[in-house]
Amino acid sequence: MAKEILIGFLIGIFTALLGSYLFITFFTTFDLSSGIHIIKQKGYLGKIITLGTLLDLAVFAILLKRNKEFMARGVILAVIVLAISTLVL
């Protein structure tokens, strides 16, 4: 049970990072390293992380469809942790 929640948490964090990477790559003119630096300077890093978590919604739905409730709980935990971290940023 705890192992599945941890796996779901890691999947949620990885998916959010992937979503942030895809957003920076496709919707900005910056490359990854300079894009993160510029976005952080302008104070938009929390918003980019929040946009990256949109992919977690799809992962959550897939996990529920496959009856992986504890992994889905881990994904929700990752979203909560990321939401709190965006408040700090």
C-alpha positions as CSV (number, residue, x, y, z in Angstrom):
1,M,0.0,0.0,0.0
2,A,2.7,2.6,1.0
3,K,4.9,1.4,-1.8
4,E,2.1,2.0,-4.4
5,I,1.4,5.5,-3.0
6,L,5.2,6.3,-3.2
7,I,5.2,5.0,-6.8
8,G,2.2,7.2,-7.6
9,F,3.8,10.2,-6.0
10,L,7.0,9.7,-8.1
11,I,4.9,9.3,-11.2
12,G,3.0,12.5,-10.4
13,I,6.2,14.5,-9.8
14,F,7.8,13.1,-13.0
15,T,4.6,13.9,-15.0
16,A,4.5,17.4,-13.7
17,L,8.1,18.0,-14.7
18,L,7.5,16.5,-18.1
19,G,4.5,18.8,-18.6
20,S,6.6,21.8,-17.5
21,Y,9.3,20.8,-20.0
22,L,6.8,20.3,-22.8
23,F,5.3,23.7,-22.1
24,I,8.6,25.5,-22.1
25,T,9.7,23.7,-25.2
26,F,6.6,24.1,-27.3
27,F,5.0,27.4,-26.1
28,T,8.1,29.6,-25.5
29,T,11.0,30.6,-27.7
30,F,13.6,29.7,-25.0
31,D,15.6,26.6,-24.6
32,L,15.2,24.7,-21.4
33,S,18.0,26.1,-19.2
34,S,17.6,29.7,-20.3
35,G,13.8,29.4,-20.2
36,I,13.8,28.3,-16.6
37,H,16.2,31.0,-15.7
38,I,14.1,33.8,-17.4
39,I,10.8,32.4,-16.1
40,K,12.2,32.3,-12.6
41,Q,13.4,35.9,-12.9
42,K,10.0,37.1,-14.0
43,G,8.3,35.1,-11.2
44,Y,6.3,32.7,-13.4
45,L,8.0,29.5,-12.3
46,G,5.1,28.5,-10.0
47,K,2.6,29.0,-12.8
48,I,4.7,26.9,-15.2
49,I,4.8,24.1,-12.6
50,T,1.0,24.4,-12.2
51,L,0.5,24.1,-15.9
52,G,2.8,21.1,-15.9
53,T,0.5,19.3,-13.4
54,L,-2.3,19.2,-16.0
55,L,-0.8,16.0,-17.3
56,D,-1.3,14.5,-13.9
57,L,-5.1,14.7,-14.5
58,A,-4.7,12.2,-17.4
59,V,-2.4,10.0,-15.4
60,F,-4.9,10.0,-12.5
61,A,-7.7,9.0,-14.8
62,I,-5.6,6.2,-16.4
63,L,-4.7,4.8,-12.9
64,L,-8.3,4.9,-11.8
65,K,-9.4,3.1,-14.9
66,R,-6.8,0.3,-14.2
67,N,-8.0,0.0,-10.6
68,K,-4.8,1.4,-9.2
69,E,-6.4,3.5,-6.4
70,F,-3.4,3.8,-4.2
71,M,-1.2,4.9,-7.1
72,A,-3.8,7.5,-7.9
73,R,-3.7,8.7,-4.3
74,G,0.0,9.1,-4.7
75,V,-0.5,11.3,-7.8
76,I,-3.0,13.4,-5.9
77,L,-0.4,13.7,-3.1
78,A,2.2,14.9,-5.6
79,V,-0.3,17.5,-6.9
80,I,-0.9,18.8,-3.4
81,V,2.9,19.0,-2.7
82,L,3.4,20.8,-6.0
83,A,0.6,23.2,-5.2
84,I,2.1,24.0,-1.8
85,S,5.5,24.5,-3.4
86,T,4.1,27.0,-5.9
87,L,2.8,29.0,-3.0
88,V,6.3,29.2,-1.6
89,L,7.8,30.1,-5.0
